[in-house]
């Protein structure tokens, strides 16, 4: 089943906040509900929220009372601003909204036909994500050897995309190819996406795994008990710097210190060639309660000051290769990313 899909004017998505205890679907009947679902992480993962934003705009077109094309475009502009403000770091969200708005403005059609066309375009974005992930899984699985133990950070499986996944998709594909692998899944604090989501997904696919504390990765790498690291990405700068879930930078540094290859996996829509380096990537600061509370239970003293950046930036010098649907990119990243993106255009 897909993480997100739209039928008859209703966007349905897996409620990732409820896993692993409950597998529930949330129904969104207007774009504001989709925006809220993105913001409160009912749905998360860069490709998944890109698809959600596209479906959200399709809902905005459907619920608009506009009688003319120009009025509908104005309503879409207003909805687009609300959807764009939900998560500032993941570039897939902005990419999907830009694509949908460009498509809408290019259509010379009546209001009814434009509504239908936008729903079809949102569906294309979702379908393309599945095919993109399938290709990435093939490229990434080739980097995994029989007998490897792989450290994985955050959640990059089917739940983080429309289906299949990015980094975890590569790992699952290697397992399907018959390679005997083992995955060390770190918890990924403070929202525990690794413990709650990645561990659950790997169980569904029958991939051997061990859940570890975030702070244990250095132990396993130094002991030679892990051979590779695989992570996803929420935005990649033109020089190959990668913004990903907080803790990625620390893992990459320790991996390099211990000679373990470090791979980041992402679709080309996650690569932002307008940013020279990772320092230009905006980093989302989230609610302090994500750190001071677990499942509603307070674990820190009242009034404590909290820093809660949702992402960090890993400089490209710590990255062995970037895996995309168009192939594997290695250093020099600036030149090779430019070549890759020019070919994509």
KEFI-777033 format. One record per residue (C-alpha): residue in three letters; y, z, x. Coordinates in Angstrom, 2 decimals, padded with zeros to 5 digits. Layout:
REM residues N
REC   aa        Y        Z        X
REC  Ala        Y        Z        X
...
END
This chain:
REM residues 345
REC   aa        Y        Z        X
REC  Unk   000.00   000.00   000.00
REC  Unk   003.54  -000.67   001.13
REC  Unk   006.02   002.07   001.99
REC  Unk   008.62   000.44  -000.26
REC  Unk   008.62  -002.33  -002.86
REC  Unk   010.55  -003.46  -005.95
REC  Unk   009.14  -004.45  -009.33
REC  Unk   011.02  -005.13  -012.57
REC  Unk   014.27  -003.65  -011.32
REC  Unk   012.73  -000.44  -009.95
REC  Unk   012.48   000.34  -006.24
REC  Unk   009.44   002.49  -005.47
REC  Unk   009.01   004.24  -002.14
REC  Unk   006.72   006.82  -000.59
REC  Unk   008.41   010.23  -000.55
REC  Unk   008.00   011.04   003.13
REC  Unk   009.34   014.57   002.61
REC  Unk   006.20   015.51   000.67
REC  Unk   003.62   014.36   003.21
REC  Unk   001.06   015.38   004.34
REC  Unk   000.43   017.71   001.39
REC  Unk   001.23   015.20  -001.34
REC  Unk   001.35   011.41  -001.50
REC  Unk   004.02   010.69  -004.10
REC  Unk   006.15   007.69  -005.01
REC  Unk   009.85   008.00  -005.83
REC  Unk   011.44   005.56  -008.27
REC  Unk   015.03   004.44  -007.73
REC  Unk   016.70   002.60  -010.60
REC  Unk   020.17   002.16  -009.11
REC  Unk   021.63   001.65  -005.66
REC  Unk   023.09   005.15  -005.46
REC  Unk   019.59   006.60  -005.79
REC  Unk   018.46   004.34  -002.94
REC  Unk   021.43   005.48  -000.82
REC  Unk   020.53   009.12  -001.49
REC  Unk   016.88   008.46  -000.58
REC  Unk   017.95   006.99   002.76
REC  Unk   020.36   009.82   003.51
REC  Unk   017.99   012.67   002.69
REC  Unk   015.10   010.93   004.49
REC  Unk   012.93   010.39   001.45
REC  Unk   012.52   007.09   003.29
REC  Unk   013.05   006.85   007.04
REC  Unk   012.23   004.59   009.97
REC  Unk   014.62   001.83   011.00
REC  Unk   012.74  -001.14   009.48
REC  Unk   011.94   000.78   006.28
REC  Unk   015.55   001.76   005.64
REC  Unk   016.61  -001.83   006.34
REC  Unk   014.34  -002.98   003.53
REC  Unk   015.55  -000.11   001.35
REC  Unk   019.18  -001.13   001.86
REC  Unk   018.36  -004.73   000.91
REC  Unk   016.59  -003.59  -002.27
REC  Unk   019.53  -001.26  -002.94
REC  Unk   021.95  -004.18  -002.94
REC  Unk   019.62  -006.12  -005.23
REC  Unk   019.77  -003.16  -007.63
REC  Unk   023.56  -003.07  -007.33
REC  Unk   023.69  -006.70  -008.43
REC  Unk   021.35  -005.97  -011.31
REC  Unk   023.30  -002.99  -012.62
REC  Unk   026.73  -004.64  -012.24
REC  Unk   028.48  -005.56  -015.50
REC  Unk   030.36  -008.40  -013.78
REC  Unk   030.97  -011.49  -015.88
REC  Unk   031.86  -013.73  -012.94
REC  Unk   030.63  -014.42  -009.41
REC  Unk   033.81  -012.97  -007.85
REC  Unk   033.51  -009.76  -009.87
REC  Unk   029.88  -009.41  -008.83
REC  Unk   030.79  -009.86  -005.17
REC  Unk   033.39  -007.11  -005.49
REC  Unk   030.79  -004.77  -006.97
REC  Unk   028.41  -005.68  -004.14
REC  Unk   031.11  -004.91  -001.56
REC  Unk   031.56  -001.42  -003.04
REC  Unk   027.81  -000.75  -003.08
REC  Unk   027.42  -002.09   000.45
REC  Unk   029.94   000.44   001.78
REC  Unk   028.02   003.34   000.22
REC  Unk   024.67   002.12   001.55
REC  Unk   026.12   001.45   005.02
REC  Unk   027.39   005.02   005.34
REC  Unk   023.97   006.63   004.84
REC  Unk   022.59   006.49   008.43
REC  Unk   024.90   005.41   011.28
REC  Unk   022.43   004.95   014.16
REC  Unk   019.70   002.63   012.86
REC  Unk   021.02  -000.91   013.20
REC  Unk   018.37  -002.42   010.90
REC  Unk   020.22  -000.96   007.94
REC  Unk   023.45  -002.74   008.93
REC  Unk   021.55  -005.93   009.73
REC  Unk   019.91  -006.03   006.30
REC  Unk   023.20  -005.38   004.49
REC  Unk   024.99  -008.05   006.55
REC  Unk   022.24  -010.54   005.76
REC  Unk   022.31  -009.76   002.04
REC  Unk   026.11  -010.01   001.79
REC  Unk   026.21  -013.25   003.79
REC  Unk   023.51  -014.66   001.51
REC  Unk   025.42  -013.59  -001.62
REC  Unk   028.66  -015.19  -000.48
REC  Unk   026.87  -018.43   000.39
REC  Unk   025.41  -018.86  -003.10
REC  Unk   027.28  -021.17  -005.48
REC  Unk   025.58  -019.82  -008.59
REC  Unk   026.27  -018.03  -011.81
REC  Unk   025.98  -014.29  -012.15
REC  Unk   022.43  -014.31  -013.54
REC  Unk   021.11  -016.71  -010.93
REC  Unk   022.84  -014.76  -008.14
REC  Unk   021.19  -011.53  -009.27
REC  Unk   017.78  -013.20  -009.16
REC  Unk   018.52  -014.80  -005.80
REC  Unk   019.47  -011.45  -004.26
REC  Unk   016.27  -009.84  -005.51
REC  Unk   014.29  -012.68  -003.93
REC  Unk   016.18  -012.35  -000.64
REC  Unk   015.49  -008.60  -000.49
REC  Unk   011.81  -009.33  -001.06
REC  Unk   011.89  -011.87   001.79
REC  Unk   013.32  -009.21   004.11
REC  Unk   010.46  -006.87   003.19
REC  Unk   007.80  -009.58   003.59
REC  Unk   009.22  -010.68   006.93
REC  Unk   009.04  -007.10   008.19
REC  Unk   005.31  -007.01   007.56
REC  Unk   004.76  -010.26   009.45
REC  Unk   007.03  -009.11   012.28
REC  Unk   005.05  -005.89   012.65
REC  Unk   001.78  -007.81   012.68
REC  Unk   002.99  -009.85   015.65
REC  Unk   004.32  -006.78   017.50
REC  Unk   001.00  -005.02   017.00
REC  Unk  -000.81  -007.88   018.73
REC  Unk   001.55  -007.91   021.71
REC  Unk   001.59  -004.13   022.07
REC  Unk  -002.17  -003.70   021.71
REC  Unk  -002.63  -005.96   024.74
REC  Unk  -000.82  -003.32   026.84
REC  Unk  -003.38  -000.66   025.90
REC  Unk  -006.57  -000.43   027.94
REC  Unk  -009.98   000.77   026.85
REC  Unk  -010.14   004.50   027.54
REC  Unk  -006.37   005.12   027.42
REC  Unk  -004.85   008.32   026.15
REC  Unk  -001.39   007.59   024.74
REC  Unk   001.46   009.98   024.01
REC  Unk   003.34   009.00   020.86
REC  Unk   006.71   010.42   019.77
REC  Unk   008.11   010.64   016.21
REC  Unk   006.67   008.34   013.53
REC  Unk   006.46   004.57   013.90
REC  Unk   003.55   003.67   011.67
REC  Unk   003.41   001.99   008.25
REC  Unk   005.59   004.75   006.79
REC  Unk   008.45   003.85   009.13
REC  Unk   008.29   000.19   008.15
REC  Unk   007.33  -001.80   005.07
REC  Unk   003.76  -001.87   006.42
REC  Unk   001.73  -001.86   009.68
REC  Unk   004.33  -000.14   011.88
REC  Unk   005.92  -000.69   015.30
REC  Unk   004.62   001.49   018.18
REC  Unk   001.92   003.11   016.06
REC  Unk   001.02  -000.34   014.75
REC  Unk   000.18  -001.34   018.33
REC  Unk  -002.00   001.74   018.73
REC  Unk  -003.81   001.18   015.44
REC  Unk  -004.37  -002.47   016.38
REC  Unk  -005.89  -001.44   019.73
REC  Unk  -008.25   000.86   017.82
REC  Unk  -009.16  -001.97   015.46
REC  Unk  -009.83  -004.18   018.47
REC  Unk  -012.58  -001.77   019.45
REC  Unk  -010.79  -000.03   022.32
REC  Unk  -011.79   003.59   022.75
REC  Unk  -008.42   005.31   022.80
REC  Unk  -007.02   008.75   022.08
REC  Unk  -003.51   009.61   020.89
REC  Unk  -001.55   012.73   021.77
REC  Unk   000.82   013.16   018.83
REC  Unk   003.78   015.37   019.55
REC  Unk   005.28   017.32   016.65
REC  Unk   008.74   015.74   016.95
REC  Unk   011.01   018.61   016.06
REC  Unk   013.04   019.49   014.15
REC  Unk   011.74   017.47   011.15
REC  Unk   008.16   017.27   012.49
REC  Unk   007.63   013.57   011.78
REC  Unk   004.83   013.51   014.32
REC  Unk   002.94   016.45   012.85
REC  Unk   003.57   015.56   009.20
REC  Unk   003.46   011.76   009.21
REC  Unk   001.94   010.28   012.39
REC  Unk  -001.03   012.66   012.43
REC  Unk  -001.65   011.92   008.73
REC  Unk  -001.49   008.15   009.28
REC  Unk  -003.86   008.22   012.25
REC  Unk  -006.32   010.21   010.18
REC  Unk  -006.21   007.51   007.48
REC  Unk  -007.11   004.87   010.09
REC  Unk  -009.72   006.98   011.86
REC  Unk  -007.90   006.90   015.22
REC  Unk  -008.91   009.82   017.49
REC  Unk  -005.92   012.09   018.06
REC  Unk  -004.76   015.52   019.15
REC  Unk  -001.58   017.15   017.86
REC  Unk   000.48   018.77   020.62
REC  Unk   003.74   020.69   020.82
REC  Unk   006.73   018.64   021.93
REC  Unk   007.00   020.69   025.11
REC  Unk   003.38   019.99   026.09
REC  Unk   003.82   016.32   027.04
REC  Unk   004.78   017.14   030.62
REC  Unk   001.60   019.17   031.03
REC  Unk  -000.62   016.27   029.94
REC  Unk   001.24   013.69   032.03
REC  Unk   001.23   015.78   035.20
REC  Unk  -002.49   016.52   034.79
REC  Unk  -003.22   012.80   034.43
REC  Unk  -004.53   013.41   030.92
REC  Unk  -002.29   010.72   029.41
REC  Unk  -001.91   007.20   030.79
REC  Unk   000.86   005.67   028.65
REC  Unk   003.68   006.51   026.25
REC  Unk   004.56   004.48   023.15
REC  Unk   007.70   005.04   021.06
REC  Unk   009.79   003.10   018.57
REC  Unk   013.54   002.46   018.54
REC  Unk   016.44   002.76   016.13
REC  Unk   018.85   000.68   018.18
REC  Unk   018.62  -001.14   021.51
REC  Unk   021.73  -002.09   023.48
REC  Unk   022.17  -005.39   025.31
REC  Unk   021.19  -003.83   028.65
REC  Unk   017.91  -002.40   027.30
REC  Unk   019.03   001.18   026.70
REC  Unk   017.12   002.57   023.72
REC  Unk   018.32   004.98   021.04
REC  Unk   015.39   006.71   019.40
REC  Unk   014.40   010.02   017.86
REC  Unk   015.70   013.03   019.77
REC  Unk   013.29   013.94   022.56
REC  Unk   012.54   010.36   023.58
REC  Unk   014.76   010.56   026.67
REC  Unk   013.03   013.70   027.93
REC  Unk   009.60   012.13   027.44
REC  Unk   010.66   008.94   029.26
REC  Unk   011.95   010.87   032.29
REC  Unk   008.74   012.89   032.57
REC  Unk   006.63   009.75   032.14
REC  Unk   008.45   008.00   034.99
REC  Unk   008.15   011.06   037.23
REC  Unk   004.39   010.95   036.71
REC  Unk   003.93   007.19   036.98
REC  Unk   003.00   006.61   033.32
REC  Unk   004.22   003.34   031.72
REC  Unk   006.71   003.91   028.91
REC  Unk   006.88   001.29   026.14
REC  Unk   009.40   001.04   023.30
REC  Unk   008.42  -001.18   020.37
REC  Unk   010.92  -002.70   017.94
REC  Unk   011.71  -005.88   015.99
REC  Unk   014.50  -008.06   017.35
REC  Unk   016.63  -006.93   014.38
REC  Unk   016.85  -003.54   016.15
REC  Unk   018.44  -005.11   019.23
REC  Unk   022.26  -004.93   019.07
REC  Unk   023.68  -007.42   021.53
REC  Unk   027.25  -006.41   020.60
REC  Unk   026.81  -003.12   022.50
REC  Unk   026.90  -003.33   026.30
REC  Unk   024.93  -000.13   026.84
REC  Unk   023.51   002.89   025.11
REC  Unk   026.66   004.98   025.48
REC  Unk   028.23   002.85   022.73
REC  Unk   025.49   003.70   020.20
REC  Unk   026.71   006.16   017.54
REC  Unk   024.50   009.24   017.33
REC  Unk   023.98   010.91   013.97
REC  Unk   024.47   014.67   013.81
REC  Unk   022.39   016.16   011.00
REC  Unk   022.39   019.35   008.95
REC  Unk   022.00   022.62   010.90
REC  Unk   019.36   023.80   008.40
REC  Unk   016.89   021.32   009.89
REC  Unk   016.92   023.53   012.99
REC  Unk   017.42   026.98   011.48
REC  Unk   014.83   026.57   008.70
REC  Unk   011.28   025.22   008.37
REC  Unk   010.14   024.39   004.83
REC  Unk   012.98   026.52   003.50
REC  Unk   012.07   029.56   005.61
REC  Unk   014.80   030.79   007.93
REC  Unk   013.70   031.09   011.57
REC  Unk   017.08   031.70   013.26
REC  Unk   019.65   034.48   012.91
REC  Unk   022.50   034.12   010.42
REC  Unk   025.61   032.47   011.79
REC  Unk   023.97   030.95   014.87
REC  Unk   025.71   027.84   016.18
REC  Unk   023.49   024.75   015.96
REC  Unk   023.48   021.34   017.60
REC  Unk   021.30   018.81   015.81
REC  Unk   021.65   015.26   017.16
REC  Unk   019.06   013.11   015.41
REC  Unk   018.71   010.66   018.31
REC  Unk   019.14   010.37   022.05
REC  Unk   019.56   007.39   024.36
REC  Unk   017.00   006.51   027.02
REC  Unk   018.51   004.46   029.87
REC  Unk   016.60   001.26   030.55
REC  Unk   015.59   002.37   034.06
REC  Unk   013.01   004.68   032.46
REC  Unk   011.50   001.95   030.26
REC  Unk   008.59  -000.16   031.48
REC  Unk   008.91  -002.82   028.77
REC  Unk   010.25  -003.52   025.30
REC  Unk   007.74  -004.95   022.83
REC  Unk   009.09  -007.27   020.12
REC  Unk   007.63  -009.77   017.68
REC  Unk   008.74  -012.51   020.08
REC  Unk   006.99  -011.08   023.09
REC  Unk   007.23  -008.42   025.79
REC  Unk   010.54  -007.97   027.61
REC  Unk   010.64  -006.48   031.09
REC  Unk   013.39  -005.88   033.66
REC  Unk   015.94  -007.24   034.27
REC  Unk   016.53  -006.33   030.63
REC  Unk   020.08  -007.60   030.30
REC  Unk   019.18  -011.15   031.31
REC  Unk   015.81  -011.21   029.56
REC  Unk   017.12  -009.76   026.30
REC  Unk   019.90  -012.32   026.27
REC  Unk   017.35  -015.08   026.77
REC  Unk   015.12  -013.65   024.03
REC  Unk   017.92  -013.30   021.50
REC  Unk   019.35  -016.73   022.26
REC  Unk   015.91  -018.21   021.60
REC  Unk   015.71  -016.23   018.33
REC  Unk   019.08  -017.61   017.22
END
